[in-house]
Amino acid sequence: MIPEFGGGWFDPWGDLLFGGAGYQCLRTRENAAYERQYYLTNVANGITTQNIYMSYGGTSWGWLPAPVVYTSYDYGAAIDEGRQLTTKVPAMKEMGYFLQSVTDVDALGTQLAAASVIGDTTIKVNSVAGLVAGQSLTVDVANKQTVTIVSVGTAGAGGTGITLTPALTAAHALGAEVTGPKSSNTPVSGVTEYHDVNPETGAGFYFLRTDSTSANASFTMPIITPDGSYTIPQSGTIQMQGVDMKALVTDYNMDSQHLVYSTSQIMTHAANLNGQDLALLYTWDAQSGETVFRYPASVAGPTVTTLSGPAPTVTWNGATKDLRLNYSGSSASVVQISGDGVTTPLELILAPESVAQTFWRLDTASGPVILRGPELLRTAAVNGSEVDLTGDTTTAAVPLEVWAPAGVTSVTWNGNPITTTATGYGSLLASSTIPAAPAITLPAITGWTRAAEAPEAQPNFDDSSWQVADKTTTNSHTPIVSGQMDMWADDYGFHYGDVWYRGTYTNSASATALSVNYQTGTVGMIEVWLDGTYLGVNQIATPTSGQSTTATWSASNVSFAIPPAMQDPGTHKIAILYTIMSHEEDGGANNSFKNGRGVSKVTLTGSTTIPTWKIQGVQNGEDIVDTTRGAMNTGGLYGERAGWYLPGYPDGNWTPVTLPYLDTTAGVAWYRTTFDLAIPSGVDQSIGLNITDINN
């Protein structure tokens, strides 16, 4: 089991990891071929549970994300931040349907039925299906040894004996795992072959992997199965290009059919769908395929009828009872196998991958529904003689073809009846394309108004309701700075969002500068005022690509010069606006999420006076005021505490501005406008705001 396996990666602050190209760069690099290679390698190694992190990352709203990332958590995932299906989805669909229908891949190991000792050349196992002489086995994960099968005995009391070579070099306990034949070979330079067998059914799996972007292999390979030994394909070659992976199946009971092998990949299959078995096999575009079925009861060979597309080349071997089909992956064909020796007819869809990727499957209480055409199939339900489908199309109208359970004669799409014609091979084909999604016109966003804030920076601001920062102990993982009171924001109930600090000092005419220490997440910052005069800003530097997972950063002795006119013995007010940048994850279970956030120390250069402090963050701290939007969605800015972000806030006295608006005033300013959307009913439209900056 793998609880988290990479479907992408996060893009750190500054986008240096991807060279400024963002998540699309990652999605191009960790593409569909990457998915096939990584995920199928896990399957080949017996992993039966695998969680793809992320299949959909989405948006990190408010202050929710860890500080190493920005608002987008697109992740280069199969479904992008705007909920659009990317080129990575079809590969996941291929593998998902394969694993759903070819359940023999779920169990690729067996167990010892009797303990063994050093020197044994025979072991007893609980199943020998699929095992033949010449195959290799790996005995016992704890005391791993690879052996070759000399012969396979017959089942008897206590298991079935297998004669091995060489002799065992370690003792193995009852129930120890025997995996195999699980082998790794190199059928041709640059190609790695993983071979697995299900010991209960004998079904075999050959996983072919290439690791070089320059790989361009064309080859045949030997296989050993209970159906016989073959060099496959018997006509043509297997082809692999670039970094990629294929899963080929052998000796597999596919519903009522027996598949000897195929150089095509199985996407899905279904038993007795409307009176016949259905299987969808695909080759990579423009590659040839070879599929062999065995029909032991056939005398002259089954009847192969091409119902649509190019006809495959058919070869019948009366001695082995093998029916071989050879075909091109340039276009799709529908072939029916029936007649002599066939218990249930098989409708075989032989498709290039680009066509196979337009297919969808959903299982209903009445049986599976398989269709091709739309961008997305959301739901399928069989109601009497009607199958009701919902899903999505995009900008282009697409055909719709449906294979449904017996008795279904009509189709609806998103609630609308679809005129269909019954084909000669068991499907319902729409008489016309299903419509594209309607075009959406988005409004121009104009009519902006602006209001400046940060009254907290002014010396006469009323902070009487603020908390006094006078604690002497902390719950933080970071110690209080010696000689200072506890100033970590969390200890005062402010765990996210911007936080204000207001300090007071007097009788310090010799002070020439403020020296500030603070600790934040990635690229946090502070702005500093003295008696309402802006002294400056400091921001944590954007981390390099090698620092992308460092989530707590500190700045020490950041100096802000005090203007000469303020170097007097009077009372002075310091205001610091601090951006917290959220807390760390605690993936290492090391209390990193408790690392301090806040201003930790302020000293006066030239004076020993220590200012006293008050602190204010999100309104009411841990007692959430805006329960509609909840935690993590507002911070401690004045406008947030006053509700300037709320839809109905009265902004009639704000100043109209036109964007782009060059704002040179330090501090905080708010911009508000309204706009109307006109999205047609039934359209699931992804909409985002694109905010750009003015290059100064």
Disulfide bonds with the S-S distance in Angstrom:
none
